[in-house]
Amino acid sequence: MFKSPLDARYRVPEAPTPAPEHALPRRGVSPALPVITSQRTGRRAAAGIDPEARFGPPPESRPAPPAADRSAVRSTLRANRRFGAGALVGFAASLLIAAGGLWGVAVLAFG
């Protein structure tokens, strides 16, 4: 928006040789080109590669461990209230200290 237009004198000239294959953009990199992904097909099973035969059946799931006893842990609601009260008291105290300091400077300056 606020940039000056490009000056043709300072443009980089075209390369004398074409770019190597590995430096060219791949399909799907540009938003204008479609993204090509591989699809899973049944060709592996038809080819005789059966993952269950190679790795065995999936492991059995174990039951979840019992919940820990949390009766001794303090309430987060109570902790948040306590922190809020402390923050409010600290803010009020800092305002009083700042006002007292300004009053002290005014007394010293204007006597």
C-alpha positions in Angstrom: 0.0 0.0 0.0 2.8 2.5 0.9 5.6 0.8 -1.1 7.0 2.4 -4.2 6.6 0.3 -7.4 9.5 -2.0 -8.3 12.2 -0.5 -10.5 12.9 -2.7 -13.6 16.6 -1.7 -13.5 17.1 -3.6 -10.2 15.4 -6.8 -11.1 17.4 -10.0 -11.0 18.0 -11.3 -14.6 16.8 -14.7 -15.7 19.1 -17.6 -15.0 21.2 -18.7 -18.0 20.4 -22.4 -17.3 17.1 -23.9 -16.2 16.7 -24.8 -12.6 17.5 -28.4 -11.6 14.6 -30.8 -11.1 14.9 -30.8 -7.3 14.6 -27.0 -7.1 11.4 -26.8 -9.1 8.1 -26.4 -7.2 6.3 -29.7 -6.6 2.7 -30.3 -7.4 0.4 -29.2 -4.6 2.8 -26.6 -3.3 1.0 -23.7 -5.0 -2.6 -22.9 -4.0 -3.5 -23.0 -7.7 -2.3 -26.6 -8.1 -4.3 -29.5 -6.8 -3.0 -31.4 -3.8 -2.3 -35.0 -4.6 -2.3 -37.5 -1.8 -2.0 -41.3 -1.8 -5.0 -43.3 -1.2 -5.3 -46.5 0.9 -6.5 -49.3 -1.2 -6.9 -53.0 -0.6 -3.9 -53.8 -2.8 -1.7 -54.6 0.2 -4.1 -57.2 1.5 -4.3 -58.6 -2.1 -0.5 -58.7 -2.3 -0.3 -60.9 0.7 0.9 -58.3 3.2 -1.4 -58.7 6.2 -0.4 -56.5 9.1 -2.2 -58.6 11.7 -0.2 -61.7 10.5 3.1 -59.8 10.7 2.6 -58.0 14.0 -0.1 -60.1 15.7 -3.4 -59.0 17.1 -3.6 -55.6 18.9 -2.9 -55.8 22.7 -5.8 -56.1 25.1 -6.7 -52.9 26.9 -6.1 -52.7 30.6 -8.7 -51.3 33.0 -8.1 -47.7 34.2 -6.3 -47.4 37.5 -8.5 -46.3 40.5 -8.8 -42.6 41.1 -6.5 -41.2 43.7 -7.9 -39.9 47.0 -8.1 -36.1 46.7 -9.8 -35.3 50.0 -6.6 -33.8 51.4 -6.1 -31.4 48.4 -7.4 -27.9 49.0 -10.2 -26.5 46.9 -9.1 -24.6 43.8 -12.2 -22.4 44.2 -11.1 -21.4 47.7 -7.5 -20.8 46.5 -8.7 -18.6 43.6 -10.8 -16.5 46.0 -7.9 -16.1 48.4 -5.6 -15.1 45.5 -8.2 -12.6 44.3 -8.6 -11.0 47.7 -4.8 -10.8 48.1 -4.5 -9.2 44.7 -7.2 -6.6 45.5 -5.6 -5.8 48.9 -2.2 -5.5 47.2 -3.5 -3.2 44.5 -5.2 -0.9 47.0 -2.0 -0.8 49.1 0.1 0.1 46.0 -2.4 3.0 45.2 -2.2 4.3 48.8 1.7 4.1 48.8 1.8 5.9 45.4 -0.6 8.6 46.6 1.4 9.0 49.8 4.6 9.3 47.8 3.2 11.9 45.5 1.9 13.9 48.5 5.3 13.7 50.2 7.0 14.9 47.0 4.5 17.8 46.7 5.1 18.8 50.4 8.8 18.8 49.8 8.6 20.7 46.5 6.0 23.3 47.4 6.6 23.4 51.2 
